[in-house]
Amino acid sequence: MSSTSRDIRDHRYTISAVCAELQSEFPEVSASQIRYYEREGLVIPMRTGSNYRKFSYEDIERLRFALRAKRDYFWPLGKIRQVLDDM
């Protein structure tokens, strides 16, 4: 893995940056939807000392998978959570 891709994978993103990253494929995605997915256990972002969410590259990929599964296959969140946990 190159140092550039390692840097991208090690970077932490704010919830607004996650929305911006995902909106080209999922224009309807919102911060409230991401917070809901967090409450449902689909993603568990790191928290700063000030309690701000900081998402990893892997968190974004989990969200991308969940959003695709819901949109393309109409999977319920329980099934999505199970598949993510099994990965």
N, C-alpha and C positions, 0 to 999 in steps of 0.2 A: 504494500500500500504506500503510495507516495505521501510525502509530508503534507501536501495540499489537501488530499482527501482525508487524511487523519485530522487535520485542523478543522475541516468542515464537520466531521463526525464528533469531534470533541467540543464544538461550539454549543452554547446554550442560547435558546431563542425565547423571546417574550411571546405572550399569547397573540399580540397583534402581528408579530413577524410570522408566526405559524399560520395565521389567517391569510396573510399576504402570500405565503408560500403555496397554500392549498387552493386559493381562489381561482387560479387559472383552470384547474380541473373541476373544482366544486365552487361555482360562483355564489352559492347560497350559504356556504359555511360562515359561521359567526363565532365570536368569542363565547357567547352563551352556550352554543352547541358544544364547543370544546370543553367548557366547564361541566356541562352535563355528562359528556363521555367520561370525564375524570370522576365525577360522582358515581358513575356506573362501573368504575374500575377498569375501563378499557385502556387508560393511560394514567401513569402516576408521575407527574413532573416533579423535578426537584423544587424545593422552596428556598428562597433566600432568607436571610435574617429578618428582613422586613415582610416576609411571607408572600413575596411575589413568586409567581410560577415561572420556572425556567425549563423549557422543553429541550430534550436532546434530539439529535437526528433520528434515533430509534423511536422516540415518542412520535415524531412527525410521520414516520413510516407506518407505525401502528394506526395512527389516525387516518392516514391515506387508505390503508387496508380496510378499516372499519367503514369509512365513507363509501368506498367502492362496493363492499359487500352489501351494504344497505341499499345503495342506489341500483346496482346491477342485478343483485340476486334477491333483494327484499328480505335478507336475513334479519331475524330479530336480534336485539343486542345480546341476549343470553348466548345465542349460538356464536356470534362474533367474538364475545369474550372467551368462550370455550376454545375456539380455534386459535385465538391469539395466545392464550395460556399454554396451548399444546405446542406452539411453535418454538 
